[in-house]
Amino acid sequence: MEIGKIYTCEFVTDEETLAWVDRKSQSDVGHVLLFSRLPHRRLLEHLDINSVEAYWLSERITDGAVRPDLDEISKLILGHLSNHNGIVVLEGLEWLVTQNGEDNTLGFIRMLRESVHRKQWTILIPIRTLAFHPQWLARLRREAPSIELASPAESPTQLIERPDSLEVKNEAVDSTSLKILDDGSPQLVQLTRLPLNGFTTSLLRKRILQWRRMGLDVSEVEPALNATDIEQSYALYAAVEEKVRQAVELDRYITANSEMLTASEEASTRFRIRQLTGLEELSRIYFAD
């Protein structure tokens, strides 16, 4: 993709599209502005939401949402094109056409093409080609040529890197592969501990994403991503990793003994476990001799 241009690409799945967005957000492309049909709580399953400026295309009036209105979306995009550099990913073109009409939407795309010209930004629009009439699709591609996204170097569910200096067991922790509990939350699993030898910010970022996909609040470890001293970064990771280990043990106990707990006690306990708060207290309650 070239800077200063707008493109379309064939939409495959949310997982593949968002995995591509996640890789871009961790690279040197600059700012990433994402318009998605998925709410933020769903995006957390696929990418590091702190590295992306994301808006939920929705009729709902809530924080982080934007209506499928071409003027509202235009203001947000144009406000970014004048500053810095980066990439805009705009999903939901099919919905925009339904809401605003083919001619208005095509005019919107043409305006974006002209606006991004000579700017330090690239605009990408994933589309479902079968949703459009062939003649209109041809007109669209004259404004925004079609490209094929590069295939990832690793599977979207394979989240642990294996540098030459670091032997780490590959662990697939995807929201679709985790066992879902009765309350709708994923069951916690214990991951292989990352050793100090070969520890990198990239590995830490992927481990944080794994933990988030399990529904854990690991915001405490996020400052380690910006630490200049790798040993300090690892120390913070190790402290949170120990909390996660406790949380997994407690979660397993709750699952195995759920019939002994009231529904409210189980719900409140699981919430505390996933927030990584009061773990010592919970351990004394459930693991007391």
Phi, psi and omega in degrees: 000141179259147177291143178086015181228164178241140183225159166246158174214156180289122176286132179253290177217161175301320183299313182291319180297313183287331174295322177294317178299318180297317179296320179295322182292338180263002179260198184256029182284350183099213183288145176241119179250119186240129170250118187231153174280353181263138175290165185302323182295334176276325178297328180302335180286344189239336184208167177279101186296339179286344181261000184228138171269103189248141175234138180268117175286108186202154174281346181290145177262099182206164180300136177081007180251151175222136181292156178285055182248125186298324180293317180296316180293321180301315181300318180294315182291312182297328177295334179272325185299335181276356184227142172056216180205163180159204183223140176251128175244118184244106176270172171078028180298327179301318179292321180297322178295318179298320183279328189241351180092155184293315183295314180297321181291320178295321176297324177297316179295319179298319178298319178295319179300316180291324184287325183278345180303129180068012173263163181271040182228158172231141179245131180235132181237102174290132183226154170262102189299327182291348180280350186243153174292138183306321181294317179292323179298321178296319177296320179299316184287342172290328178276323184225092183304151181274138175229166176250127180290144179295139178291144179293153179285345180219162178296144178302335181266356181262102195256356182251124178287160177229076175299159181302329184271003185221117177264110180233132178296129177291124182235122178271107178239093181240149182300336180275344183263347181279144176291132181263129181280173183298332181275003177092355180268151179285144177288141182284145176230151180272127180260156178299133181289136179281127178280160179295323180293113181091004180294132181225163177297325179296316177297318180297318180300319180288326177293321177300318179295321176300313180297319180296324179295339175272359178087015181273140175270100182247032180300338181298331183270349185301325176302337180295337180293336182253003181290138179275336179265116185295330179289321175295319178299316181293322180299319178292318176300314184298322180296317180288324178299323178293321177297319179296320178301315177298317182298319180297316179298316179295318181297320178296320179296315180299318179296317182288336185237027185299332181291344180272352185247150172286161181299319181291322179293319179296317181295314181292324180292316179297324178297315179296321180298315183285340173274353182058039180241141177065029183293322179296318179297316179296323178296321178294325181289314189264338183248016180293141179294000000 
